[in-house]
Amino acid sequence: MFDKSIIGATILRLRTDAHISQAELAERLGVTHQAVSQWERCDTLPDLTLIPAIAEAFNVDINTLFGIENCQAVSDNIADKKPPLTRSGDDLYIRHDIGDVEVDGTLTVIGNVDGNINAADDVTVRGDVSGGIVSGGEVAVQGNVGGKIDAGDEVSVRGDVFGDIDAGDGVTVGGSVRGGIHAGDGICVKGDVDGEIGAGDDVTVGGSAGNSISAGGKVCVKGDVSGGIDAGDGVTVGGSVDGSVDAGGKVSILKNVGGDIDAGGDVYLGSEATPAEIGGNVDAGGLIKLRGCIRGSADAGGKISVNGSIEGNARAGGEISVNGEIGGNAKTEDEISVNGRIGGNANACEISVNGEISGKAEAAGDISVNGKIGGDASAHDISVNGKIGGNVTARGDVSVNGEINGKSSDIKGNLNLIGKCGGSLTIGGNGKIGAKDQPAHVKGSVSCEGDLILWGDIDGSVRVGGRFELHGRIGGKIQCDGEIIY
């Protein structure tokens, strides 16, 4: 049985010595950076088929990965371990390498520390520290730190940190952190952070984050985030987020989000080169702009612009424009423009749909649908290339290339209907029902204030205020104020 701790620690050491990131190693091996992170944390073993490729990537023998050869130290700069300095009751200034050290005051080392540091006040090391650091004040290390850092004030490390960081103030790391970070102020890490991140202010990560992030300010991550994000201000991620995002400001994420997004500002998701998939709902105080798919609903204080689909409802304070489908209802005080289907109701100032509306459609202005409307249709002008499953109420003109299945429809303007009608029609202007090659059938009565041309049958009575051109059968009475032409 192979020892995960030996293999993981060896991969971590070799990668650090080679000055390559988890993402770079993952790309060479054809795996995810999360897989590399799990190896180095000794959570999992690499697949045996990858062992030769890993050894080749570091230009070492396979035996080295299994700990058969002597392992290299954290830093080539660290000399043989010096006798430990167990304690000093005052400030300590040392111009050479040392071992373990405990100081009641400040500690300054012009060299390396091959061991642990415990200091009551500030710690400054102009080299590497092979172990951990406990400090009541600030910590400043110009090299790498091999263990955990616990500081009462700010922490600054130019190299990598191979453990957690807990700081009372801000944290700045020039390399990567192989653990989590909790800081009272902001956090800035040039490389990856493998563990959980918690900060009182902004968080900036130049690589990927291996766990969740919580920040009092902004969050900016160049790579992927393997957990969720909770930020007091905006969020910018150049990769994907496995969990949900809760931000007080603007959100901009280039790739997929596994959960919900709740933003106080605008939300920008995906790109033409990398369409994004959002696994949950998107709720924005401003606009929503997406290239990709939202598996849940979209709710925006501004407009919604999606080059893709929304599987749930879409509600916006501005225009809704979707080059794809909306699976649920669509509602806005502005315009709705959908190049696809709306699976529920549509309610807007203007509605234009190149597809069907499965529910009812209601607009303060006009409705134009290249497909059917499953329920009632209410608007000023209505143009439908398909059937309407309910009643029609229009303050202007209506043109339907299909059926009207409602029991009672009221059109204040003109009507052009090619198809049957399941109920009665009231027309305030002129009417044309049916066509010579496509006769219609009206099951109720028809009242038309203007001229009426009928190709087909009307089961009920007919009242016409103007001329009546009849090419069919009338089941009830005919009242016509103008000429009747048969």
Secondary structure, 3 states (H helix, E strand, C coil): CCCHHHHHHHHHHHHHHCCCCHHHHHHHHCCCHHHHHHHHCCCCCCCHHHHHHHHHHHCCCHHHHCCCCCCCCCCCCCCCCCCCEEEECCCEEECCCECCEEECCCEEECCCECCCEEECCCEEECCCECCCEEECCCEEECCCECCCEEECCCEEECCCECCCEEECCCEEECCCECCCEEECCCEEECCCECCCEEECCCEEECCCECCCEEECCCEEECCCECCCEEECCCEEECCCECCCEEECCCEEECCCECCCEEECCCEEECCCCCCEEECCCEEECCCEEEEEEECCCEEECCCEEEEEEECCCEEECCCEEECCCECCCEEECCEEEECCCECCCEEECEEEECCCECCCEEECCCEEECCCECCCEEECCEEECCCECCCEEECCCEEECCCECCCEEEECCCEEECCCECCEEEECCCEEECECCECEEECCCEEECCCEEEEEEECCCEEECCCEEEEEEECCCEEECCCEEC
